[in-house]
Amino acid sequence: MNTLPTKRDTPTRTTDDEAAPTWQELGDRFRDVLKELGAELEPKLVPFLNRVKRELETLIDKLEQRARRRERDPDDG
């Protein structure tokens, strides 16, 4: 008893419907996917990026204060 499936015939040539997309079409598809992904991620990323910006501004302020203190009191550093 043979339980293996029969081998399918593979098409020897592609039809116009199955033709490979051009580089332009691939680029357009990729751009569309990135836009959709950006639209999905934006509500999550904006608050995160704002928090990172605040943290960086705080660190920059601290470094500037440290630099000003060292300029006033060069012997303390």
C-alpha positions as a LaTeX table, in Angstrom:
\begin{tabular}{lrrr}
\hline
Residue & $x$ (\AA) & $y$ (\AA) & $z$ (\AA) \\
\hline
Met1 & 0.00 & 0.00 & 0.00 \\
Asn2 & 1.42 & 3.37 & $-1.05$ \\
Thr3 & 0.54 & 6.19 & 1.37 \\
Leu4 & 2.86 & 8.82 & $-0.05$ \\
Pro5 & 1.26 & 11.74 & $-1.87$ \\
Thr6 & 1.79 & 11.96 & $-5.58$ \\
Lys7 & 4.31 & 14.42 & $-6.91$ \\
Arg8 & 2.77 & 17.65 & $-8.16$ \\
Asp9 & 3.53 & 18.92 & $-11.61$ \\
Thr10 & 5.55 & 22.11 & $-11.35$ \\
Pro11 & 4.82 & 24.79 & $-13.94$ \\
Thr12 & 7.65 & 25.13 & $-16.38$ \\
Arg13 & 7.04 & 28.80 & $-17.12$ \\
Thr14 & 5.43 & 31.58 & $-15.18$ \\
Thr15 & 2.42 & 33.49 & $-16.34$ \\
Asp16 & 2.12 & 37.27 & $-16.31$ \\
Asp17 & 0.21 & 37.03 & $-13.03$ \\
Glu18 & 3.13 & 35.22 & $-11.42$ \\
Ala19 & 5.86 & 37.46 & $-12.80$ \\
Ala20 & 8.41 & 38.71 & $-10.30$ \\
Pro21 & 7.82 & 42.29 & $-9.14$ \\
Thr22 & 10.12 & 45.01 & $-10.39$ \\
Trp23 & 12.54 & 46.83 & $-8.09$ \\
Gln24 & 10.24 & 49.85 & $-8.22$ \\
Glu25 & 7.26 & 47.75 & $-7.06$ \\
Leu26 & 9.32 & 46.19 & $-4.29$ \\
Gly27 & 10.44 & 49.65 & $-3.17$ \\
Asp28 & 6.85 & 50.89 & $-3.14$ \\
Arg29 & 5.73 & 47.89 & $-1.09$ \\
Phe30 & 8.57 & 48.37 & 1.36 \\
Arg31 & 7.75 & 52.07 & 1.75 \\
Asp32 & 4.09 & 51.22 & 2.41 \\
Val33 & 5.03 & 48.67 & 5.06 \\
Leu34 & 7.29 & 51.19 & 6.80 \\
Lys35 & 4.52 & 53.80 & 6.80 \\
Glu36 & 2.08 & 51.33 & 8.34 \\
Leu37 & 4.64 & 50.26 & 10.91 \\
Gly38 & 5.42 & 53.87 & 11.77 \\
Ala39 & 1.74 & 54.64 & 12.22 \\
Glu40 & 1.40 & 51.70 & 14.61 \\
Leu41 & 4.51 & 52.52 & 16.62 \\
Glu42 & 4.18 & 56.30 & 16.80 \\
Pro43 & 1.75 & 56.38 & 19.77 \\
Lys44 & 4.16 & 54.20 & 21.72 \\
Leu45 & 7.39 & 55.85 & 20.61 \\
Val46 & 6.51 & 59.51 & 21.12 \\
Pro47 & 6.12 & 59.31 & 24.93 \\
Phe48 & 9.29 & 57.24 & 25.16 \\
Leu49 & 11.28 & 59.67 & 23.03 \\
Asn50 & 9.98 & 62.63 & 25.07 \\
Arg51 & 11.14 & 60.91 & 28.26 \\
Val52 & 14.57 & 60.26 & 26.75 \\
Lys53 & 14.78 & 63.91 & 25.68 \\
Arg54 & 14.00 & 65.09 & 29.23 \\
Glu55 & 16.63 & 62.75 & 30.66 \\
Leu56 & 19.24 & 63.99 & 28.21 \\
Glu57 & 18.41 & 67.62 & 28.98 \\
Thr58 & 18.80 & 66.89 & 32.70 \\
Leu59 & 22.18 & 65.25 & 32.15 \\
Ile60 & 23.35 & 68.14 & 29.95 \\
Asp61 & 22.32 & 70.64 & 32.64 \\
Lys62 & 24.27 & 68.71 & 35.28 \\
Leu63 & 27.36 & 68.59 & 33.07 \\
Glu64 & 27.14 & 72.31 & 32.33 \\
Gln65 & 26.84 & 73.08 & 36.05 \\
Arg66 & 29.85 & 70.90 & 36.77 \\
Ala67 & 31.86 & 72.68 & 34.06 \\
Arg68 & 30.91 & 76.11 & 35.48 \\
Arg69 & 31.94 & 75.04 & 38.99 \\
Arg70 & 35.30 & 73.86 & 37.69 \\
Glu71 & 35.84 & 77.16 & 35.90 \\
Arg72 & 35.17 & 79.06 & 39.15 \\
Asp73 & 37.13 & 76.72 & 41.42 \\
Pro74 & 39.87 & 75.04 & 39.35 \\
Asp75 & 41.63 & 73.68 & 42.47 \\
Asp76 & 38.61 & 71.62 & 43.59 \\
Gly77 & 38.51 & 69.36 & 40.49 \\
\hline
\end{tabular}
